[in-house]
Amino acid sequence: MNLRNKALEILNKYVKEQYHRIHAFMVAYAMEAVAKHFGEDPDKYFVTGLLHDIDYGPDFKLEDHTKISPKILREVGFSEDIIHAIQAHNSKLSGVEPKTRLDYALIACDEISGLFYAYSLMRPEGFEGMSVKSFKKKFKDKAFAKKVDRADILKGIDGLGIPFDEHITLLIKTFEKYQDKILEK
């Protein structure tokens, strides 16, 4: 079984809520785009994004987020670099600090995907035609999607070594490409 199919099987087992599934795919698409941008393995980045929150949601305690997933992923043979990235995206609870491009990519793509999703729902055209300038206004507006940790996003983008506007442009193009899958009603 290939890596993506194995990841999808795990996602289907642990992630039941529609929004969490949408979020998992958004982060996976974003991670895949980052991997391609840097010439990295798109499958590894995609599955890391897809599985990053398998122990988050109504079936889990918040304080267990990124503490249960390593056991689940090791049992089915996922690599330690994927597990490390998943733990590092929640270093406040896991105690695991980001070190690699994969780690920083997940941090740069996770919370920002939620911000993009919230903004897309406000726009009749969704992601289509979204501009960097308009997105940046939403990013700077701390009252908009106020649970999104903007400092964490900036930490990830800085760790990637990519300019903020370039990262936003990459994600807008990615989410436009997958809009029908992300915003299906």
C-alpha positions as CSV (number, residue, x, y, z in Angstrom):
1,M,0.0,0.0,0.0
2,N,1.4,3.4,-0.9
3,L,2.1,6.2,1.6
4,R,-1.0,8.3,0.7
5,N,-3.4,5.4,0.8
6,K,-2.0,4.3,4.2
7,A,-2.4,7.9,5.4
8,L,-6.0,8.1,4.1
9,E,-6.9,4.9,5.9
10,I,-5.6,6.4,9.2
11,L,-7.4,9.7,8.6
12,N,-10.7,7.9,7.9
13,K,-10.3,5.9,11.1
14,Y,-9.5,8.8,13.4
15,V,-10.9,12.0,11.9
16,K,-14.7,12.1,11.6
17,E,-15.8,15.7,11.8
18,Q,-16.2,17.4,8.4
19,Y,-14.3,20.6,9.2
20,H,-11.3,18.6,10.6
21,R,-11.2,16.5,7.4
22,I,-11.3,19.7,5.3
23,H,-8.5,21.2,7.4
24,A,-6.5,18.0,7.0
25,F,-6.7,18.1,3.3
26,M,-6.0,21.8,3.1
27,V,-2.9,21.4,5.1
28,A,-1.9,18.3,3.0
29,Y,-2.4,20.3,-0.3
30,A,-0.4,23.2,1.1
31,M,2.4,20.9,2.3
32,E,2.6,19.2,-1.1
33,A,2.9,22.6,-2.8
34,V,5.7,23.6,-0.4
35,A,7.5,20.3,-1.1
36,K,7.4,20.9,-4.8
37,H,8.6,24.5,-4.3
38,F,11.7,23.2,-2.5
39,G,12.2,20.1,-4.5
40,E,11.3,17.8,-1.6
41,D,9.2,14.6,-1.5
42,P,5.6,15.6,-2.2
43,D,4.1,12.4,-0.8
44,K,6.0,12.7,2.5
45,Y,4.8,16.3,2.9
46,F,1.3,15.5,1.9
47,V,0.8,12.7,4.4
48,T,2.4,14.8,7.1
49,G,-0.2,17.5,6.5
50,L,-3.0,15.0,6.2
51,L,-2.2,13.2,9.5
52,H,-1.0,16.2,11.6
53,D,-4.3,16.4,13.7
54,I,-5.4,12.7,14.0
55,D,-5.4,13.0,17.8
56,Y,-7.3,16.3,17.9
57,G,-11.0,16.7,18.1
58,P,-14.0,15.6,20.2
59,D,-12.7,12.0,20.7
60,F,-9.4,13.3,22.3
61,K,-8.4,15.5,25.2
62,L,-6.8,18.7,24.1
63,E,-3.7,18.1,26.3
64,D,-3.2,14.8,24.4
65,H,-2.8,16.4,21.0
66,T,0.4,15.2,19.3
67,K,1.0,12.8,22.2
68,I,-1.2,9.9,20.9
69,S,-0.4,10.2,17.2
70,P,3.2,9.0,17.5
71,K,2.1,5.6,18.8
72,I,-0.6,5.3,16.1
73,L,1.8,6.2,13.3
74,R,4.7,4.1,14.6
75,E,2.4,1.0,14.7
76,V,1.7,1.3,11.0
77,G,5.2,2.1,10.0
78,F,5.4,5.9,9.4
79,S,8.9,7.4,9.5
80,E,10.3,9.2,12.4
81,D,10.7,12.5,10.5
82,I,7.0,12.6,9.8
83,I,6.2,11.8,13.4
84,H,8.7,14.5,14.6
85,A,7.1,17.1,12.3
86,I,3.7,16.3,13.7
87,Q,4.9,16.6,17.2
88,A,6.9,19.8,16.5
89,H,3.8,21.6,15.0
90,N,2.4,21.6,18.6
91,S,5.7,22.1,20.5
92,K,3.8,24.0,23.3
93,L,2.2,20.7,24.4
94,S,4.6,18.1,22.9
95,G,7.8,19.7,24.0
96,V,9.3,18.7,20.6
97,E,11.0,21.7,18.8
98,P,11.1,22.1,15.0
99,K,14.4,21.4,13.3
100,T,13.8,20.4,9.7
101,R,12.2,21.9,6.7
102,L,9.4,19.4,7.0
103,D,8.8,20.6,10.6
104,Y,8.7,24.3,9.6
105,A,6.5,23.6,6.6
106,L,3.8,22.0,8.8
107,I,3.9,25.0,11.1
108,A,3.8,27.4,8.2
109,C,0.8,25.6,6.6
110,D,-1.3,24.5,9.5
111,E,-2.9,27.5,11.2
112,I,-2.8,29.6,8.0
113,S,-5.0,27.0,6.3
114,G,-7.7,27.8,8.9
115,L,-7.3,31.5,8.2
116,F,-7.6,30.9,4.4
117,Y,-10.7,28.7,4.9
118,A,-12.4,31.3,7.1
119,Y,-11.7,34.0,4.5
120,S,-12.8,31.9,1.6
121,L,-16.2,31.4,3.2
122,M,-16.7,35.2,3.3
123,R,-16.1,35.5,-0.5
124,P,-18.7,34.4,-3.0
125,E,-15.9,33.2,-5.3
126,G,-14.1,31.3,-2.5
127,F,-10.3,31.2,-3.2
128,E,-10.6,32.2,-6.8
129,G,-9.2,35.7,-7.4
130,M,-8.0,36.0,-3.8
131,S,-5.1,38.5,-3.6
132,V,-2.1,38.5,-1.4
133,K,-3.0,42.1,-0.3
134,S,-6.6,41.2,0.8
135,F,-5.4,38.1,2.6
136,K,-2.8,40.1,4.4
137,K,-5.5,42.4,5.7
138,K,-7.3,39.4,7.2
139,F,-4.0,38.2,8.6
140,K,-3.3,41.5,10.3
141,D,-6.9,41.7,11.7
142,K,-6.5,39.9,15.0
143,A,-10.3,40.0,15.5
144,F,-10.7,37.9,12.3
145,A,-10.3,34.1,13.1
146,K,-8.9,35.2,16.4
147,K,-8.0,31.6,17.5
148,V,-5.4,31.4,14.7
149,D,-1.9,31.7,16.1
150,R,-0.3,34.2,13.8
151,A,3.0,34.2,15.6
152,D,3.2,30.4,15.0
153,I,2.6,30.9,11.3
154,L,5.3,33.5,11.1
155,K,7.7,31.1,13.0
156,G,7.0,28.4,10.4
157,I,7.4,30.8,7.4
158,D,10.7,32.2,8.9
159,G,11.9,28.6,9.5
160,L,11.2,27.8,5.8
161,G,13.2,30.8,4.7
162,I,10.5,31.9,2.3
163,P,9.2,35.5,2.0
164,F,5.7,35.9,3.6
165,D,4.1,37.1,0.3
166,E,5.7,34.2,-1.7
167,H,4.2,31.7,0.8
168,I,0.8,33.4,0.6
169,T,0.9,33.4,-3.2
170,L,1.9,29.7,-3.3
171,L,-1.0,28.8,-1.0
172,I,-3.6,30.9,-2.8
173,K,-2.7,29.1,-6.1
174,T,-2.9,25.8,-4.3
175,F,-6.2,26.4,-2.7
176,E,-7.6,27.8,-6.0
177,K,-6.5,24.5,-7.7
178,Y,-8.3,22.4,-5.1
179,Q,-11.2,24.8,-4.4
180,D,-13.9,22.3,-5.6
181,K,-12.6,19.7,-3.1
182,I,-12.2,22.1,-0.2
183,L,-15.4,24.0,-0.5
184,E,-17.8,21.3,-1.7
185,K,-21.1,21.8,0.0
